[in-house]
Amino acid sequence: MTNVPFLDLKAQHQSVQNEIAAAIAAVMDRSAFAGGPFAEQFETEFAEFCHCRYAVGVGSGTEALGLTLLTLGIGRGDEVITVPNTFIATAEAISFCGATPVFTDIDEATHTLNPRLLKAAITPRTRAIIPVHIFGQPADMDPILEIARAYRLFVVEDACQAHGAEYKGRRTGSLGDAGCFSFYPGKNLGACGEAGAVVTDQADIAAKIRMLRDHGQSEKYRHHLVGWNARMDGIQGAVLSVKLKHLEKWNAARRANAGFYRELLGNRAGLLLPGEAEYARHVYHIYAVRVQNRDALISALAEDGIFCGIHYPVPIHLTEAYQGLGYGRGSFPVAEKCAEELVSLPMFPELRKEQIEQVADELMRAADCRQEAL
C-alpha cells in the first residue's frame, strides 16, 4: 500500500516540464520579468478562455479582488456582501478598501451564497456582492444578478477556485461586472509562484485596474491615480500560457475522479458527497465530503497513508480578525456546520483510479471503526 497525497504538484509539472522550461528560457532571453509581452500574451489567452473581452494580470487573487473593488469606487462607509465559508482573502480585499464585509449564509447543497437570504443582508450602504464559486462549484448567479440589478449593486465573482467552471454554459468570471482569479500553485490553473487576474467585458474597469496595478500610471511617469505595485511577473505569465493549454484536459480528469469517488462512495451512510448543481459544470478544485467526527477520521486516514485537508475550519465571522463585526456563533448555521464537518479528499488530475479506490476503502473502513466505537 502506498501513500496517497492530498495534492501532487510534482506529477503535473513533470507532464509539462519541457514546455515550462522552454517558456522560462524565452522570458530569460528577453529579460521580460515584470509585466511585459509574456504576461500580455497570457492576458489575451485567458480572456478568450473565459469568454471575456479583457483580462488583466496581477500579482495574486487577493490583489485581483482588492483592485477590482477599488476600481468600482468601493471605500470607507460602504458594505460588500459575501459568504463566511471562503478563504479570508475575500473579506480582506473588502477591508483593505476601507469597506465592511457583510456575510450571509450559504446553500447547504452547493456551499455557495444562498440567494434567498441575500435581500435581508442589503442595507443603504451596500455597494457590491461577491459570490464565491467555492471548491469549483459556481454560485447560482441568475437570482444574484437579478437582485443586484434591482438594487443597483456591483457583482464581483470570486472565481479563484473555479477556472473553467460554467454556469448554464457560461464561464465563471464572465457573469458579473468582473471576475477574479487566483493562480496560486495548487489551483486548477496554477502558476509557479503567486499570480492572479481580473476578467471583464467593461473597458473602463480593465483600463483602471491596469493603472492601479502599475502605480496609477497610464504610461511611464504619468501617474493619474494613487496605485500600487501589483503587476504579474513575466515568468508567471509564460508558465500560465503553457498550462492554460492543458486546463480543459486537467479539469476533465478532475471531473472523472469526482465521478469515480461518487461511484465508490455514493451509497455510504454517514457520508455526504459534493453534488453538482443542475445549472453547473463543477471543476472540483476541492472534493470535500461531510462527515461526523472529522478530526478523528482524518487522523485514522493519515495512519493509513492517506492525506486529506480541511477547507475552512473556522468561518471568517468567527476568526479573531473579524470579531469586531459583531457576529457570533449561530449567526450563519449552515456555514458553521459545514466548517465542522467538511473534509477534503485527495483531488488532482493525475490521481489514479487505484489511489481513489484506496482512499474510498480506507475511508469506509475508518468510518465503520468510528461507528463501532460510538
Buried (B, 14 or more C-beta within 10 A) or exposed (E): EEEBBBBBBEBBBEBBEEBBEEBBEBBEEEEBBEBBBBBBBBBEBBBEBBBBBBBBBBBBBBBBBBBBBBBBEBEEEBBBBBBBBBBBBBBBBBBBBEBBBBBBBBBBBBBBBBBEBBEEBBEEEBBBBBBBBBBBBBBBBEBBBEBBEEBEBBBBBBBBBBBBBBBEEBBBBBBBBBBBBBBBBBBBBBBBBBBBBBBBBBEEBBBBBBBBBBBBBEEEEEBEBEBBEBBBBBBBBBBBBBBBEBBEEBBEBBBBBBBBBBEBBEEBEBBBBBEBBEBBBBBBBBBBBBBBBBEBBBEBBEEBEBBBBBBBEBBBBBEEEBEEBEBEEEBBEBBBBBBBBBBBBBBBBBBEEEBBEBBBBBBBEBBEEBEEEE
